[in-house]
Amino acid sequence: MTPHDIAVAAAHPRRPASDIDLADAVPRHRAARRVAGVLFFLVCALLVSAIARNPNIEWHTVFHYLTFSTILDGVVTTLWLTAAGMALGSAGGVLLALARNSADPLIRLPADIYVWFFRGTPLLIQLIFWYNFAIFLPRLDIRVPFTGLHLLSASTNDLVKPLVAALLGLVLHEAAYMCEIVRAGFLSVPRGQSDAGLTLGLTPGQITRQVVLPQAMRFIIPPAGSQLISMLKATSLVSVMSVFDLFYSAQSIYSTNGRVVPLLVVAALWYLFLTSLLYLVQARIERRYGRGDTRPRGVR
């Protein structure tokens, strides 16, 4: 090292790595990222402009049917299926997650088989199966064992109507996915937290409700929010069962007037609007459960 280097090092001493604040770090290649961002927005602007000026979309028809009564009724049905399916599916997912984490194989194995089956078969096939459930079981007949007393005796077609079949298929499918999301959240909590709860005299149920679940929520909320959005879009599959959701309502209109593209745009705009609202709700819930996270934004 030359005398000049020694003088420069003395004038500008290096700080130890432990003394460097993460907030002082300056990301590299900032200019390149800004250029890429500008190009991306330019491409998006050109794409939006091309769509807006396309005469084949027939925007006057789109705006006419955007608040059409049939479309609004379909929106209500879609929201109802999404809310009911997510609520019941989440409850089932929690129970399945607890069962899969059980040390008892008689409890764990049925839950494993359930998740394997419902995650391994397409939702569309499951919906069609429940829609045609009467073919497999024309009549439901439930009796009290060893007696002739009937608890339930009715035609399957009378009990499992299209809307019920749609909800049943969505709930059973959703429970399998929510099970894995909730179980991953449980596994993210260190085992020492449960051990600490045992030393305080808490029961396993109290440990789950008061110790594990509150800490796991930070890891459950983001994928659960994404699953809710997926559920909203998956409700469009119930159109094959003649359930008047948003997509089927649009189909019923363009099958009579022939305006296929404008009605598809109407449905797409409604789905975009509803998913955007869910994005905002998810972000707010994530901020609530992420209050203890002191890391700078963008650093994970």
GIPEJO-V119663 format. One record per pair of residues at least 4 apart in sequence whose C-alpha atoms are under 7 Angstrom apart, sorted by the first residue. I is the first residue (numbers start at 1). J is the second residue. D is the distance in whole Angstrom. If there is no record, write none. Layout:
BEGIN
I,J,D ; I,J,D
END
This chain:
BEGIN
1,5,6 ; 1,6,7 ; 2,6,6 ; 3,7,6 ; 4,8,6 ; 5,9,6 ; 6,10,6 ; 7,11,6 ; 8,12,6 ; 9,13,6 ; 15,19,6 ; 15,20,7 ; 16,20,7 ; 29,33,6 ; 30,34,6 ; 31,35,6 ; 32,36,6 ; 33,37,6 ; 34,38,6 ; 35,39,6 ; 36,40,6 ; 37,41,6 ; 38,42,6 ; 39,43,6 ; 40,44,6 ; 41,45,6 ; 42,46,6 ; 43,47,6 ; 44,48,6 ; 45,49,6 ; 46,50,6 ; 47,51,6 ; 48,52,6 ; 49,53,6 ; 50,54,6 ; 57,261,6 ; 57,262,5 ; 58,62,6 ; 58,262,6 ; 59,63,6 ; 60,64,6 ; 61,65,6 ; 61,262,6 ; 62,66,6 ; 62,262,5 ; 62,263,7 ; 62,265,7 ; 62,266,6 ; 66,266,6 ; 67,71,7 ; 67,72,6 ; 68,72,6 ; 69,73,6 ; 70,74,6 ; 70,249,6 ; 71,75,6 ; 71,246,6 ; 71,249,6 ; 71,250,7 ; 72,76,6 ; 73,77,6 ; 74,78,6 ; 74,244,6 ; 74,245,4 ; 74,246,4 ; 74,249,6 ; 75,79,6 ; 75,245,6 ; 75,246,5 ; 76,80,6 ; 77,81,6 ; 77,244,7 ; 77,245,5 ; 78,82,6 ; 78,235,6 ; 78,245,5 ; 78,246,6 ; 79,83,6 ; 80,84,6 ; 81,85,6 ; 81,167,6 ; 81,235,7 ; 82,86,6 ; 82,231,6 ; 82,232,5 ; 82,235,7 ; 83,87,6 ; 84,88,6 ; 85,89,6 ; 85,167,6 ; 85,170,6 ; 85,171,5 ; 86,90,6 ; 86,171,7 ; 86,174,7 ; 86,228,7 ; 87,91,6 ; 88,92,6 ; 88,171,6 ; 89,93,6 ; 89,171,5 ; 89,172,7 ; 89,174,5 ; 89,175,4 ; 89,178,7 ; 90,94,6 ; 90,175,6 ; 90,178,6 ; 91,95,7 ; 92,96,6 ; 92,175,5 ; 93,97,6 ; 93,175,4 ; 93,176,6 ; 93,178,5 ; 93,179,4 ; 93,182,7 ; 94,98,6 ; 94,179,6 ; 94,182,6 ; 95,99,6 ; 96,100,6 ; 96,111,6 ; 96,179,6 ; 97,101,6 ; 97,179,5 ; 97,180,7 ; 97,182,6 ; 97,183,5 ; 98,102,6 ; 99,107,6 ; 99,108,5 ; 99,111,6 ; 100,108,5 ; 100,111,6 ; 100,112,6 ; 101,108,7 ; 102,107,7 ; 102,108,6 ; 104,108,6 ; 105,109,5 ; 107,111,7 ; 108,112,6 ; 109,113,6 ; 110,114,6 ; 111,115,6 ; 112,116,6 ; 113,117,6 ; 114,118,6 ; 115,119,6 ; 115,176,5 ; 116,120,6 ; 117,121,6 ; 118,173,6 ; 118,176,6 ; 119,176,6 ; 119,177,7 ; 122,126,7 ; 123,127,6 ; 123,173,7 ; 124,128,6 ; 124,237,6 ; 125,129,6 ; 126,130,6 ; 126,169,6 ; 127,131,6 ; 127,165,7 ; 127,166,6 ; 127,169,5 ; 128,132,6 ; 129,133,6 ; 130,165,5 ; 130,169,7 ; 131,162,6 ; 131,165,5 ; 131,241,7 ; 133,137,6 ; 134,138,4 ; 134,156,5 ; 134,157,6 ; 137,156,7 ; 138,155,6 ; 138,156,5 ; 139,154,6 ; 139,155,4 ; 139,156,5 ; 140,152,7 ; 140,153,6 ; 140,154,6 ; 140,155,6 ; 140,156,6 ; 141,152,6 ; 141,153,4 ; 141,154,7 ; 142,150,6 ; 142,151,5 ; 142,152,5 ; 142,153,6 ; 143,148,7 ; 143,149,6 ; 143,150,4 ; 143,151,5 ; 144,148,7 ; 144,149,6 ; 144,150,6 ; 144,151,7 ; 155,159,7 ; 156,160,6 ; 157,161,6 ; 160,164,6 ; 160,165,6 ; 161,165,6 ; 162,166,6 ; 162,241,6 ; 162,243,6 ; 163,167,6 ; 163,243,6 ; 164,168,6 ; 165,169,6 ; 166,170,6 ; 166,238,6 ; 167,171,6 ; 168,172,6 ; 169,173,6 ; 170,174,6 ; 171,175,6 ; 172,176,7 ; 174,178,6 ; 175,179,6 ; 176,180,7 ; 177,181,7 ; 178,182,6 ; 179,183,6 ; 180,184,6 ; 181,185,6 ; 181,220,6 ; 181,223,7 ; 181,224,7 ; 182,186,6 ; 182,220,6 ; 183,187,6 ; 184,188,6 ; 185,216,5 ; 185,217,7 ; 185,219,5 ; 185,220,5 ; 186,212,7 ; 186,213,7 ; 186,216,6 ; 188,216,7 ; 189,212,6 ; 189,215,7 ; 189,216,6 ; 191,195,6 ; 192,196,6 ; 193,197,6 ; 194,198,6 ; 194,207,6 ; 195,199,6 ; 196,200,6 ; 197,201,7 ; 197,202,6 ; 197,207,6 ; 198,202,5 ; 198,203,7 ; 202,206,6 ; 202,207,6 ; 203,207,6 ; 204,208,6 ; 205,209,6 ; 206,210,6 ; 207,211,5 ; 207,212,6 ; 208,212,5 ; 208,213,6 ; 209,213,6 ; 210,214,7 ; 211,215,7 ; 212,216,6 ; 213,217,6 ; 216,220,6 ; 217,221,6 ; 218,289,5 ; 218,290,6 ; 220,224,6 ; 221,225,6 ; 221,286,7 ; 222,226,6 ; 222,286,7 ; 223,227,6 ; 224,228,6 ; 225,229,6 ; 225,282,6 ; 226,230,6 ; 227,231,6 ; 228,232,6 ; 229,233,7 ; 229,275,6 ; 229,278,7 ; 230,234,6 ; 231,235,6 ; 236,245,7 ; 236,247,6 ; 238,243,6 ; 239,243,5 ; 239,244,7 ; 239,245,7 ; 239,247,7 ; 239,248,5 ; 243,248,7 ; 244,248,5 ; 244,249,6 ; 245,249,6 ; 246,250,6 ; 246,267,7 ; 247,251,6 ; 247,267,6 ; 248,252,6 ; 249,253,6 ; 250,254,6 ; 250,263,6 ; 250,264,7 ; 250,267,7 ; 251,255,6 ; 252,256,7 ; 253,257,6 ; 254,258,5 ; 254,259,5 ; 254,260,5 ; 254,263,6 ; 259,263,6 ; 260,264,6 ; 261,265,6 ; 262,266,6 ; 263,267,6 ; 264,268,6 ; 265,269,6 ; 266,270,6 ; 267,271,6 ; 268,272,6 ; 269,273,6 ; 270,274,6 ; 271,275,6 ; 272,276,6 ; 273,277,6 ; 274,278,6 ; 275,279,6 ; 276,280,6 ; 277,281,6 ; 278,282,6 ; 279,283,6 ; 280,284,6 ; 281,285,6 ; 282,286,6 ; 283,287,6 ; 284,288,6 ; 285,289,6 ; 286,290,6 ; 287,291,6 ; 295,299,6
END
